[in-house]
């Protein structure tokens, strides 16, 4: 007797979130600045580096591979960060400054549905960026995409997107204004990318820097994706240690996100 009302409530909740994701998607693609810097920038880097280094090779620590076989998973990892962490941190900081978060509380839209829509929309953009990168890399530069490691690639991207979505929402707490949000997130993301093996291998880096990068969330994401592209990978390509690290960052980001949402709800 209680299952039907429960199913109805779940269905209404899911419908509400899906409608909000649809609205956020329309708003995202209409905002050219957000679309260019979060979605297009990784694709532009792929086209640039791919054109300049199409015939280059690199030592990834286990052997010599084509540069683009190393670079493509790295730029996917970077794109996960820009489409989730950067996108959400900057847009939510702007929404807070414009008073949008306060106005939501006076509308029929639940507080949680707004943030679920933003998060769901960001993950949709991540999926589109990943698919576009794979198509361009394979179609234009002949980068092999291995069918047997595609499940590992999909799981890694999904877990990384979840972690950086939570961290992006949580980071709004420390962004003082919309004007400073862009430079501050860039000051976090660019150094993180450089020490995380996105642009070049890290096996020759100083040991302290190598240990530091492994403790941060982007390095395990990049490493797990590079394993999925590595020609020497056998089996499904799942990297348990890297996935565990991303899972722990997801938990930490979720905890920080909930703290931010509770404080914002109480304040606004």
N, C-alpha and C positions, 0 to 999 in steps of 0.2 A: 504493500500500500504506500510505502514511503519512497519507493524507487522512482515512480513516475514524477512526483514533484522535484526530486533530486535531479533526474535527467533533464527536466524542463529548465531548472535553474542553471545547470551546467551548459545547456544549449544556448540559453540567453546570454550567459557570460561569454561563451565562445563567439557568438554572433557579434556582441558588442566590441570585443577585442579585434575581430577581423574587420569590422567597419572602421575602427579607429586606425588600424594598420593601413587600410585602403586610403583613408584621408591623409595620413602622414606620408604615404608614398607619393600622392599627388603633390603635396606641399614640397616634398624633397626635390622632385624632378623639376618643379617650377622655379626653384631657387638655384640659379645657375652657379652661384659661388659655392654653395654646399656641394652640388653635384660635381663640379670640376675638381675641387680640392680633395674630396673624399673618394669619389668613384673614378674620375678620369685620370687623376695624377698617377696612380700606379700603372695604368695602361700606357700613359705617355712615357713613363720611365722604361717600360718594357720595349716600346717601339724605339726609343732612343738608344738604350743599351744594346738591344738586339741588333740594330742596324750597325752599330760601331764594333760589336764584338761577336759577330755571327760565326766567324771562323776561329775564335780564340778558345783556348783550353785553360783549365785551372786545376790545381791540386787540392782536392777536398779533404785530404788527410788519409784517405784509403786508396787513392789512385788518381789518375788524370782523367778528367771528364770534360765534355764541352762546357764552355762558360755558361751558356744559356740553360743547360741542364741544372747547373747550380743556381743560376740567378732567378729562374722562373718561380720555384717554390719560395725563395726569399721575398720576391716582390708580392707574391700572394699573401705571405705572412704580414708584410708591411701594409698591404691593402686591407687586411682584416682589421688592423689597428686604425687606419684612417676612416674606414666605413663605420666603425663602431665607437671606439674610444674618442677619437677626435671629433667625429660628427656629433655625437651625443653631448660631449662636454661643452662644445662651443654653442650648439643650438639651444641647449637647456639653460646655459648661462644667459643667453640673449632673452629667452622666454621669461626667466626670472626677473631680469632687469625691466622688461616691458610690462611686468605685472600680470603676465598670462597665467602663472601658477596660482596667483591669488584669485583671478577671475574664474578659474576652473571650479573652485570650491562653491561658486554661486550658480553653477549650471547643473543640469541633470547628469552630466558625464561624471562618473566616479573618478576620484583622484587616481586610483590604481590603474584604471583603464587608460588614462592618458599616458602614463609611463609605460604600460604594457604595449600600447600602440607605437610609441617612440622606439622602444626596444625591438619590437617585432619588425618594424620598418627598417631599422638599421641592419638586422640580420638578413632581411630580404635583399638589401643593397649589397651586403657581403656576398650572398649567393650569386647575385648577378655579376659582381666584380670577378669572383672566382671563375665562373663559367666563361666570361669574356676573355679573361687572361689565358685560360686553357685553349680556347678556340684560336686566339691570335697567335699564341706561342706555337701551337701545332700547325696551324694553317700557313702562317707567314714564315716561320723559322724552322719548321720541321722538328720541334722539340718533342720527343716521344712521351706519350701519356700511357702508362702501363695499366692495362685493365685489371690485373691482379692486385694492384695497390690502390685502386680508386676508392674502395671502402675505407681504407685507412686515411686517405686524403680527406674524404668527406667527413669522417668522424673528427679528425684533427681540426679541420676548419670550423666545424660546428662547435666544438669545445672551446677553441680559441675565441670564436666570436662571442660565445656566452660569457667567457671570462672578461673580455675587454668591454663588452656591453655593460656588465655590472660595474667595472672599474670606471668607465666613462661617466655613468650616472653618479657614482660616488664622488668623482673628482670635482663635480660642480660645487661641492661644499667648500673647496679651497680656492675657487676662482672668484676674485673679488668683483669683477665686472665683465660685461660682454666685450668691451674693448681689449681687455687684457687676456681674455680666454684663448684667443687664437695664438698669440705669441707664447703664452705659458704652456699650452699643450704642445706646440712645436718644440719648445725648449725641452720637453720630456721625450717626445717621440723620436726626433732626429738623433740625439745621442744614443738613445736606446737601440735604434736600428743599426747604428754604426758598430756597436759593441755586441750585437746579437747575431752576426753572421748573415745579415741580409744582403749586403753589398759585396762582401768578400769573405773568404774562409777565416776562421778564428783559431785554427790549430797551431799557428805560430805566435799567437798573442801571449803576453805575460800571464803567468799562472793566476795572479790575483785578479786580472781582468776577466780571464776565462771563468773563474769561479763566480765572480760577481755577475756576469751575464747569465750563467746557468741558474742563478738564484732569482732572476727577474723573468717576467712572463713571456717576453718575445722570443728569447733564445730557444726554449723548448718547443715553441710553436714552429719556428723556422727549421730547427733540426728535424722534427718529426716530418715536416713536409718534404725536406730534402731527402730523407730516407725513402719516401714514396716515389721520388723521381730518380734516385740513384740506380744506375744500370746494374750494379752489383747486388742489389737487394733481392733476396729470395723470400718466398712466402708472401703473406698478406701485407707486410710492411708496417704493422703496428709497433710503436715504440712505447713500451709500458712506462718507463721512467719519465719520458716527456709528457705523456698523457696524464700521469699521476700529478706531475708538477702543474699542469694546466688545470686539473681538477681542484687542486689545493688553492690556486689563485682564483678559481671560480667561487669557491666557498668564502675566501677572504673578501673578494670583491662584492659578493652578495651580502655579507655582513655589513660592510661599509656602506653599501647602497641602502640597506634597510635603515641604518642609522641616519643617513642623510634624509631619506624620505620621511622618517618620523619627525626629525627636527624641522624640516621644511613645512610639514603639515601643521605642526604645533605653532610655528612662527607665523605662517600665513593665515 
